[in-house]
Amino acid sequence: MNVQTKKYQLIEWITSIQDTRLINKLVKIAEETDWWDNISDAEKTSIDQGIRDLEEGRYVNHSEARKHYEKYL
């Protein structure tokens, strides 16, 4: 199912909603700001560093990390 089809299904579902509480929740979600605007500068810096690390090849794949941390799981 493509994105357009999913959008149309959501529109159909939303237009059939009778529950005011649910409608208000959906409106609130639609009005929320981008999550990036709600995180701290330290979190933004950490995310940016992680992206740079990935771009520069400084990462460990999942299976290697799992082997290393398996004893703690």
Jmol script that loads the backbone (N, CA, C; Angstrom):
load data "model"
ATOM      1  N   MET A   1       0.850  -1.177   0.000  1.00  0.00           N
ATOM      2  CA  MET A   1       0.000   0.000   0.000  1.00  0.00           C
ATOM      3  C   MET A   1       0.893   1.237   0.000  1.00  0.00           C
ATOM      4  N   ASN A   2       0.642   2.165  -0.921  1.00  0.00           N
ATOM      5  CA  ASN A   2       1.492   3.349  -0.998  1.00  0.00           C
ATOM      6  C   ASN A   2       1.017   4.438  -0.036  1.00  0.00           C
ATOM      7  N   VAL A   3       1.817   5.468   0.076  1.00  0.00           N
ATOM      8  CA  VAL A   3       1.547   6.538   1.033  1.00  0.00           C
ATOM      9  C   VAL A   3       0.246   7.259   0.706  1.00  0.00           C
ATOM     10  N   GLN A   4      -0.015   7.506  -0.557  1.00  0.00           N
ATOM     11  CA  GLN A   4      -1.234   8.208  -0.937  1.00  0.00           C
ATOM     12  C   GLN A   4      -2.476   7.434  -0.494  1.00  0.00           C
ATOM     13  N   THR A   5      -2.461   6.136  -0.685  1.00  0.00           N
ATOM     14  CA  THR A   5      -3.586   5.304  -0.276  1.00  0.00           C
ATOM     15  C   THR A   5      -3.785   5.378   1.231  1.00  0.00           C
ATOM     16  N   LYS A   6      -2.689   5.329   1.982  1.00  0.00           N
ATOM     17  CA  LYS A   6      -2.773   5.427   3.440  1.00  0.00           C
ATOM     18  C   LYS A   6      -3.355   6.774   3.860  1.00  0.00           C
ATOM     19  N   LYS A   7      -2.954   7.845   3.168  1.00  0.00           N
ATOM     20  CA  LYS A   7      -3.469   9.177   3.483  1.00  0.00           C
ATOM     21  C   LYS A   7      -4.985   9.230   3.273  1.00  0.00           C
ATOM     22  N   TYR A   8      -5.432   8.687   2.149  1.00  0.00           N
ATOM     23  CA  TYR A   8      -6.869   8.690   1.869  1.00  0.00           C
ATOM     24  C   TYR A   8      -7.635   7.866   2.905  1.00  0.00           C
ATOM     25  N   GLN A   9      -7.054   6.752   3.330  1.00  0.00           N
ATOM     26  CA  GLN A   9      -7.705   5.944   4.363  1.00  0.00           C
ATOM     27  C   GLN A   9      -7.804   6.715   5.675  1.00  0.00           C
ATOM     28  N   LEU A  10      -6.742   7.455   6.005  1.00  0.00           N
ATOM     29  CA  LEU A  10      -6.774   8.277   7.219  1.00  0.00           C
ATOM     30  C   LEU A  10      -7.840   9.357   7.123  1.00  0.00           C
ATOM     31  N   ILE A  11      -7.946   9.984   5.959  1.00  0.00           N
ATOM     32  CA  ILE A  11      -8.960  11.024   5.765  1.00  0.00           C
ATOM     33  C   ILE A  11     -10.355  10.442   5.959  1.00  0.00           C
ATOM     34  N   GLU A  12     -10.598   9.289   5.362  1.00  0.00           N
ATOM     35  CA  GLU A  12     -11.903   8.639   5.522  1.00  0.00           C
ATOM     36  C   GLU A  12     -12.183   8.332   6.989  1.00  0.00           C
ATOM     37  N   TRP A  13     -11.185   7.808   7.679  1.00  0.00           N
ATOM     38  CA  TRP A  13     -11.355   7.459   9.090  1.00  0.00           C
ATOM     39  C   TRP A  13     -11.621   8.718   9.918  1.00  0.00           C
ATOM     40  N   ILE A  14     -10.844   9.777   9.690  1.00  0.00           N
ATOM     41  CA  ILE A  14     -11.004  11.011  10.470  1.00  0.00           C
ATOM     42  C   ILE A  14     -12.393  11.603  10.259  1.00  0.00           C
ATOM     43  N   THR A  15     -12.878  11.587   9.032  1.00  0.00           N
ATOM     44  CA  THR A  15     -14.198  12.171   8.779  1.00  0.00           C
ATOM     45  C   THR A  15     -15.326  11.374   9.432  1.00  0.00           C
ATOM     46  N   SER A  16     -15.064  10.137   9.810  1.00  0.00           N
ATOM     47  CA  SER A  16     -16.107   9.325  10.438  1.00  0.00           C
ATOM     48  C   SER A  16     -16.069   9.388  11.963  1.00  0.00           C
ATOM     49  N   ILE A  17     -15.080  10.031  12.536  1.00  0.00           N
ATOM     50  CA  ILE A  17     -14.931  10.081  13.998  1.00  0.00           C
ATOM     51  C   ILE A  17     -16.031  10.936  14.615  1.00  0.00           C
ATOM     52  N   GLN A  18     -16.659  10.412  15.645  1.00  0.00           N
ATOM     53  CA  GLN A  18     -17.707  11.131  16.381  1.00  0.00           C
ATOM     54  C   GLN A  18     -17.242  11.536  17.785  1.00  0.00           C
ATOM     55  N   ASP A  19     -16.169  10.930  18.256  1.00  0.00           N
ATOM     56  CA  ASP A  19     -15.660  11.152  19.614  1.00  0.00           C
ATOM     57  C   ASP A  19     -14.891  12.476  19.672  1.00  0.00           C
ATOM     58  N   THR A  20     -15.449  13.463  20.364  1.00  0.00           N
ATOM     59  CA  THR A  20     -14.833  14.786  20.474  1.00  0.00           C
ATOM     60  C   THR A  20     -13.459  14.727  21.126  1.00  0.00           C
ATOM     61  N   ARG A  21     -13.304  13.864  22.122  1.00  0.00           N
ATOM     62  CA  ARG A  21     -11.999  13.748  22.795  1.00  0.00           C
ATOM     63  C   ARG A  21     -10.923  13.294  21.825  1.00  0.00           C
ATOM     64  N   LEU A  22     -11.253  12.327  20.988  1.00  0.00           N
ATOM     65  CA  LEU A  22     -10.288  11.834  20.010  1.00  0.00           C
ATOM     66  C   LEU A  22      -9.968  12.915  18.980  1.00  0.00           C
ATOM     67  N   ILE A  23     -10.972  13.639  18.540  1.00  0.00           N
ATOM     68  CA  ILE A  23     -10.747  14.727  17.585  1.00  0.00           C
ATOM     69  C   ILE A  23      -9.815  15.764  18.196  1.00  0.00           C
ATOM     70  N   ASN A  24     -10.044  16.118  19.458  1.00  0.00           N
ATOM     71  CA  ASN A  24      -9.181  17.099  20.128  1.00  0.00           C
ATOM     72  C   ASN A  24      -7.743  16.601  20.239  1.00  0.00           C
ATOM     73  N   LYS A  25      -7.571  15.308  20.505  1.00  0.00           N
ATOM     74  CA  LYS A  25      -6.220  14.734  20.561  1.00  0.00           C
ATOM     75  C   LYS A  25      -5.538  14.820  19.204  1.00  0.00           C
ATOM     76  N   LEU A  26      -6.279  14.518  18.156  1.00  0.00           N
ATOM     77  CA  LEU A  26      -5.710  14.588  16.809  1.00  0.00           C
ATOM     78  C   LEU A  26      -5.323  16.020  16.437  1.00  0.00           C
ATOM     79  N   VAL A  27      -6.158  16.973  16.822  1.00  0.00           N
ATOM     80  CA  VAL A  27      -5.848  18.380  16.570  1.00  0.00           C
ATOM     81  C   VAL A  27      -4.575  18.766  17.306  1.00  0.00           C
ATOM     82  N   LYS A  28      -4.444  18.320  18.546  1.00  0.00           N
ATOM     83  CA  LYS A  28      -3.251  18.636  19.333  1.00  0.00           C
ATOM     84  C   LYS A  28      -2.001  18.067  18.661  1.00  0.00           C
ATOM     85  N   ILE A  29      -2.086  16.838  18.182  1.00  0.00           N
ATOM     86  CA  ILE A  29      -0.951  16.228  17.486  1.00  0.00           C
ATOM     87  C   ILE A  29      -0.580  17.053  16.256  1.00  0.00           C
ATOM     88  N   ALA A  30      -1.589  17.474  15.512  1.00  0.00           N
ATOM     89  CA  ALA A  30      -1.350  18.244  14.294  1.00  0.00           C
ATOM     90  C   ALA A  30      -0.711  19.596  14.590  1.00  0.00           C
ATOM     91  N   GLU A  31      -0.996  20.141  15.753  1.00  0.00           N
ATOM     92  CA  GLU A  31      -0.487  21.468  16.106  1.00  0.00           C
ATOM     93  C   GLU A  31       0.864  21.447  16.803  1.00  0.00           C
ATOM     94  N   GLU A  32       1.306  20.267  17.235  1.00  0.00           N
ATOM     95  CA  GLU A  32       2.567  20.179  17.962  1.00  0.00           C
ATOM     96  C   GLU A  32       3.729  20.617  17.078  1.00  0.00           C
ATOM     97  N   THR A  33       4.731  21.178  17.715  1.00  0.00           N
ATOM     98  CA  THR A  33       5.915  21.591  16.987  1.00  0.00           C
ATOM     99  C   THR A  33       6.817  20.396  16.728  1.00  0.00           C
ATOM    100  N   ASP A  34       7.791  20.599  15.911  1.00  0.00           N
ATOM    101  CA  ASP A  34       8.763  19.569  15.594  1.00  0.00           C
ATOM    102  C   ASP A  34       9.494  19.147  16.863  1.00  0.00           C
ATOM    103  N   TRP A  35       9.673  17.848  17.047  1.00  0.00           N
ATOM    104  CA  TRP A  35      10.330  17.340  18.260  1.00  0.00           C
ATOM    105  C   TRP A  35      11.717  17.942  18.436  1.00  0.00           C
ATOM    106  N   TRP A  36      12.385  18.284  17.352  1.00  0.00           N
ATOM    107  CA  TRP A  36      13.729  18.873  17.430  1.00  0.00           C
ATOM    108  C   TRP A  36      13.705  20.160  18.246  1.00  0.00           C
ATOM    109  N   ASP A  37      12.611  20.894  18.156  1.00  0.00           N
ATOM    110  CA  ASP A  37      12.491  22.148  18.891  1.00  0.00           C
ATOM    111  C   ASP A  37      12.259  21.922  20.381  1.00  0.00           C
ATOM    112  N   ASN A  38      11.960  20.702  20.778  1.00  0.00           N
ATOM    113  CA  ASN A  38      11.637  20.405  22.172  1.00  0.00           C
ATOM    114  C   ASN A  38      12.726  19.646  22.915  1.00  0.00           C
ATOM    115  N   ILE A  39      13.881  19.459  22.288  1.00  0.00           N
ATOM    116  CA  ILE A  39      14.973  18.773  22.978  1.00  0.00           C
ATOM    117  C   ILE A  39      16.049  19.774  23.351  1.00  0.00           C
ATOM    118  N   SER A  40      16.885  19.381  24.292  1.00  0.00           N
ATOM    119  CA  SER A  40      17.917  20.290  24.795  1.00  0.00           C
ATOM    120  C   SER A  40      19.053  20.446  23.788  1.00  0.00           C
ATOM    121  N   ASP A  41      19.852  21.486  24.001  1.00  0.00           N
ATOM    122  CA  ASP A  41      21.020  21.703  23.142  1.00  0.00           C
ATOM    123  C   ASP A  41      21.999  20.539  23.257  1.00  0.00           C
ATOM    124  N   ALA A  42      22.115  19.975  24.455  1.00  0.00           N
ATOM    125  CA  ALA A  42      23.018  18.832  24.649  1.00  0.00           C
ATOM    126  C   ALA A  42      22.550  17.644  23.818  1.00  0.00           C
ATOM    127  N   GLU A  43      21.241  17.418  23.774  1.00  0.00           N
ATOM    128  CA  GLU A  43      20.703  16.322  22.972  1.00  0.00           C
ATOM    129  C   GLU A  43      20.928  16.565  21.485  1.00  0.00           C
ATOM    130  N   LYS A  44      20.737  17.804  21.054  1.00  0.00           N
ATOM    131  CA  LYS A  44      20.975  18.148  19.647  1.00  0.00           C
ATOM    132  C   LYS A  44      22.443  17.924  19.288  1.00  0.00           C
ATOM    133  N   THR A  45      23.347  18.350  20.170  1.00  0.00           N
ATOM    134  CA  THR A  45      24.773  18.167  19.943  1.00  0.00           C
ATOM    135  C   THR A  45      25.119  16.694  19.847  1.00  0.00           C
ATOM    136  N   SER A  46      24.547  15.890  20.729  1.00  0.00           N
ATOM    137  CA  SER A  46      24.800  14.449  20.727  1.00  0.00           C
ATOM    138  C   SER A  46      24.305  13.798  19.432  1.00  0.00           C
ATOM    139  N   ILE A  47      23.133  14.193  18.979  1.00  0.00           N
ATOM    140  CA  ILE A  47      22.598  13.650  17.727  1.00  0.00           C
ATOM    141  C   ILE A  47      23.482  14.053  16.555  1.00  0.00           C
ATOM    142  N   ASP A  48      23.870  15.320  16.512  1.00  0.00           N
ATOM    143  CA  ASP A  48      24.750  15.788  15.432  1.00  0.00           C
ATOM    144  C   ASP A  48      26.075  15.032  15.427  1.00  0.00           C
ATOM    145  N   GLN A  49      26.622  14.775  16.615  1.00  0.00           N
ATOM    146  CA  GLN A  49      27.882  14.031  16.707  1.00  0.00           C
ATOM    147  C   GLN A  49      27.694  12.613  16.199  1.00  0.00           C
ATOM    148  N   GLY A  50      26.586  11.997  16.557  1.00  0.00           N
ATOM    149  CA  GLY A  50      26.299  10.649  16.081  1.00  0.00           C
ATOM    150  C   GLY A  50      26.210  10.592  14.565  1.00  0.00           C
ATOM    151  N   ILE A  51      25.589  11.576  13.972  1.00  0.00           N
ATOM    152  CA  ILE A  51      25.493  11.634  12.508  1.00  0.00           C
ATOM    153  C   ILE A  51      26.872  11.791  11.892  1.00  0.00           C
ATOM    154  N   ARG A  52      27.699  12.667  12.464  1.00  0.00           N
ATOM    155  CA  ARG A  52      29.071  12.839  11.957  1.00  0.00           C
ATOM    156  C   ARG A  52      29.862  11.535  12.077  1.00  0.00           C
ATOM    157  N   ASP A  53      29.713  10.853  13.213  1.00  0.00           N
ATOM    158  CA  ASP A  53      30.398   9.568  13.405  1.00  0.00           C
ATOM    159  C   ASP A  53      29.999   8.578  12.319  1.00  0.00           C
ATOM    160  N   LEU A  54      28.708   8.483  12.033  1.00  0.00           N
ATOM    161  CA  LEU A  54      28.239   7.579  10.981  1.00  0.00           C
ATOM    162  C   LEU A  54      28.826   7.954   9.627  1.00  0.00           C
ATOM    163  N   GLU A  55      28.776   9.237   9.304  1.00  0.00           N
ATOM    164  CA  GLU A  55      29.282   9.706   8.013  1.00  0.00           C
ATOM    165  C   GLU A  55      30.776   9.439   7.851  1.00  0.00           C
ATOM    166  N   GLU A  56      31.509   9.445   8.959  1.00  0.00           N
ATOM    167  CA  GLU A  56      32.952   9.235   8.923  1.00  0.00           C
ATOM    168  C   GLU A  56      33.336   7.778   9.196  1.00  0.00           C
ATOM    169  N   GLY A  57      32.342   6.917   9.259  1.00  0.00           N
ATOM    170  CA  GLY A  57      32.608   5.494   9.404  1.00  0.00           C
ATOM    171  C   GLY A  57      32.944   5.023  10.802  1.00  0.00           C
ATOM    172  N   ARG A  58      32.684   5.859  11.793  1.00  0.00           N
ATOM    173  CA  ARG A  58      32.963   5.477  13.185  1.00  0.00           C
ATOM    174  C   ARG A  58      31.699   4.891  13.813  1.00  0.00           C
ATOM    175  N   TYR A  59      31.513   3.604  13.583  1.00  0.00           N
ATOM    176  CA  TYR A  59      30.368   2.912  14.162  1.00  0.00           C
ATOM    177  C   TYR A  59      30.666   1.428  14.220  1.00  0.00           C
ATOM    178  N   VAL A  60      29.862   0.713  14.992  1.00  0.00           N
ATOM    179  CA  VAL A  60      29.966  -0.731  15.125  1.00  0.00           C
ATOM    180  C   VAL A  60      28.615  -1.301  14.708  1.00  0.00           C
ATOM    181  N   ASN A  61      28.632  -2.342  13.891  1.00  0.00           N
ATOM    182  CA  ASN A  61      27.345  -2.900  13.464  1.00  0.00           C
ATOM    183  C   ASN A  61      26.672  -3.626  14.627  1.00  0.00           C
ATOM    184  N   HIS A  62      25.408  -3.951  14.447  1.00  0.00           N
ATOM    185  CA  HIS A  62      24.591  -4.522  15.516  1.00  0.00           C
ATOM    186  C   HIS A  62      25.170  -5.822  16.058  1.00  0.00           C
ATOM    187  N   SER A  63      25.598  -6.714  15.184  1.00  0.00           N
ATOM    188  CA  SER A  63      26.086  -8.013  15.667  1.00  0.00           C
ATOM    189  C   SER A  63      27.364  -7.854  16.491  1.00  0.00           C
ATOM    190  N   GLU A  64      28.233  -6.924  16.107  1.00  0.00           N
ATOM    191  CA  GLU A  64      29.445  -6.683  16.898  1.00  0.00           C
ATOM    192  C   GLU A  64      29.095  -6.094  18.261  1.00  0.00           C
ATOM    193  N   ALA A  65      28.179  -5.157  18.284  1.00  0.00           N
ATOM    194  CA  ALA A  65      27.768  -4.552  19.554  1.00  0.00           C
ATOM    195  C   ALA A  65      27.110  -5.598  20.443  1.00  0.00           C
ATOM    196  N   ARG A  66      26.300  -6.444  19.839  1.00  0.00           N
ATOM    197  CA  ARG A  66      25.612  -7.489  20.603  1.00  0.00           C
ATOM    198  C   ARG A  66      26.630  -8.430  21.252  1.00  0.00           C
ATOM    199  N   LYS A  67      27.672  -8.822  20.510  1.00  0.00           N
ATOM    200  CA  LYS A  67      28.698  -9.695  21.072  1.00  0.00           C
ATOM    201  C   LYS A  67      29.371  -9.027  22.281  1.00  0.00           C
ATOM    202  N   HIS A  68      29.650  -7.748  22.129  1.00  0.00           N
ATOM    203  CA  HIS A  68      30.352  -7.019  23.189  1.00  0.00           C
ATOM    204  C   HIS A  68      29.498  -6.888  24.454  1.00  0.00           C
ATOM    205  N   TYR A  69      28.214  -6.574  24.275  1.00  0.00           N
ATOM    206  CA  TYR A  69      27.350  -6.303  25.410  1.00  0.00           C
ATOM    207  C   TYR A  69      26.483  -7.486  25.833  1.00  0.00           C
ATOM    208  N   GLU A  70      26.649  -8.627  25.176  1.00  0.00           N
ATOM    209  CA  GLU A  70      25.813  -9.781  25.455  1.00  0.00           C
ATOM    210  C   GLU A  70      25.825 -10.178  26.929  1.00  0.00           C
ATOM    211  N   LYS A  71      26.973 -10.057  27.558  1.00  0.00           N
ATOM    212  CA  LYS A  71      27.087 -10.466  28.954  1.00  0.00           C
ATOM    213  C   LYS A  71      26.253  -9.583  29.891  1.00  0.00           C
ATOM    214  N   TYR A  72      25.884  -8.397  29.419  1.00  0.00           N
ATOM    215  CA  TYR A  72      25.073  -7.484  30.238  1.00  0.00           C
ATOM    216  C   TYR A  72      23.585  -7.617  29.982  1.00  0.00           C
ATOM    217  N   LEU A  73      23.233  -8.358  28.942  1.00  0.00           N
ATOM    218  CA  LEU A  73      21.814  -8.471  28.566  1.00  0.00           C
ATOM    219  C   LEU A  73      21.150  -9.638  29.246  1.00  0.00           C
TER     220      LEU A  73
END
end "model"
wireframe off; spacefill off
backbone 0.3
color backbone group
